[in-house]
């Protein structure tokens, strides 16, 4: 039994940063067409699992990935700010809750603060590890954790599990035992 962590599909930021290693200054980037395809492939791989819910980070790239997966698998999406990215780059400056609610009217952003991301581009590794620990404890207490897919980010997954995933990759995670294993294609 495992919940499944999904790294969002390729974003506009990922394209530039992977080539230049320089922050291009894109706030809350959208998925590229390749990122959308990665989300569709992730949905196909998730179809063989008995999922009941998708938790998603509130960043646009994660919401777009979750939306594609949810539409494919006919699943509800819930917003979970604890699984947001490690705030280090301009892409980690989010979009206000009120604007997200206008873009995704079918999703419930009601419990999300208006400004929900970290206060600056200096979130420490220790802060993300603590956030990951809180998320793990919360999920370990959730009765249906093994039926949840979580759309999240490279830095959060790395701090939670020690594993680095590429865009659109999947990782099985047991929040009770703290064990993770790559979900092979």
N, C-alpha and C positions, 0 to 999 in steps of 0.2 A: 504494500500500500504506500502511496506517495502522492503528495500534491505535485503539480508540475509548474516549474518556473519557466516563463517564456521571455526571452529578451526581445524587445520590440524590433520591428523591421528597420532596415536602413533608413536613416533620416538625411535631410539636406546637410546637416552638420557633419554626419559621419563621412559623407562623400568628400567634403573639403578637408576635414581634419586628417583623414587617413592618407591623403596625398601630401599635405603640407606640414602636418604636426603643429599647425598654428590655429588658434581659436579664431574662426571667421566672424565671430560676433553675432551669430544668428540666435535670437531668443526663441525658445520653445518651437523648434523646427518641426516641419511636417515630414511625413514619409515620402520617399522617392517612389517611382514606379517599381523599382527593384524591391524596395521595402514592402510595398503592397503585395508583391508576388511572394516574398518571404512569409508574410502573414497568412496568405492563402495556403502555402505549403505547411505552415505550422498548424493551421486548422485541419488540414487533411490528416496530419499525423495525430492530432488530438482526437479525431473522430473515433478512434478505436478504444478510447478511454471512457469510462462512465462518469463524465463530468456533469456537475449540476450548476456551477457558478464560475464566472470569471471575475477576479479582482484585478483592477487596473490602477496603475499610477495615474495621477491627473495630468501628466505631461501629454501634449498633443500627439506625439509619436506613439506613445503607449495607448492612448485612447483610440487612435486610428487602427492600430494593430488589434486591440481588443474588439473593436467594432467589426472588423472583417471576420475574426474568429467567431464572435457571437452570432453574426448573421449566418455564417456557414453551418454552425452547430445548433442554432436556435437556443441559445443560452442567455440568461440575464447577465448584466455587467454591474458590478458594484465598485465604487471608487474607494481606494485605500491609499491615503497620502503617505503612510509609513514606508511604502515600497518605491517612493520617488528616488530619483538619481542622487548620487553624491554631488553636491553642488560645488563645482569647480570651474565651470566654463559658462559662457553666455547662454549656451543651449539649456542650461539648468535654471534659468530665470523663467518662471512659469507664466501662465496666463491667468488673469483674475477669475475667480469662481463665477462671477456674474457673466463674464464673456464665454466661459466654458459652457455654462448652462444655456446660453443662446445658441451655441454651435451644436450641442448635443441635448436637445430638449427632452429626449426620452430617458436620459440618465438622471439620477438623483444626486445632486451636488449639495444638498441641504446641510449636511454636517461639516462640509469643507469650509474652512475660513476663507474669507475673500482673498487674502494673500497667504497662500499655503506653503510656499517653498521656503528654503533656508534664507536667512537675512542677508547673505552676501556670498561671494564666490570663494569663501574660505572655510567651508564646512570641513571639520577635521575627520580623519579616518576613524578616530575613537567615537565621534558622534554617530557616524554611520553604523559602526559595529554595535553600539548601544541600541540604535533604532532597529537594527536587524534582530537583536536579541529580544526586544519587546515584541516585534512581529512574530518571531518564532514562538514565544510564550503564548501569545494570543492565539495563534493557529493551533498549537498543541492542545489548547483547551476547546477548540471548535470541534463539535461532534462529527462534522462531515469534511474535515480537512483533506481527506484523500480523494474528494470529488471536486477539488478546486484547482483551477489554473490561474496563475498570477502573472500578469503582463507587467514586466518591470525592466530594469536597466543593468548595464554592465557593472557599474560600481556597486550598486546595491547587492547584486548577486554575488560578486566577488567578496564583499564584506560579510555576507550572510553564510556563504558556503566555501569560500576559498577557490572557487572555480571561475574561470574567465570564459564567457560565451560569446560567440559571434552573433551578429544580427539574425533574428529568427530562430536561433537554436533553443532547444528544450533541455531542461534538467529536472530529473525526479528529485524530490526533496521530502524527507521525513522530518517534520518539525519536532516530533517527540524525541527521536534519537539524534537528530542533527546531522543525518547522513544524506549525502547527495551523490547521484550518479547520472552521467550523461544519458539522455534518451536517444538511442541510435536511430538513424533513419531507416 
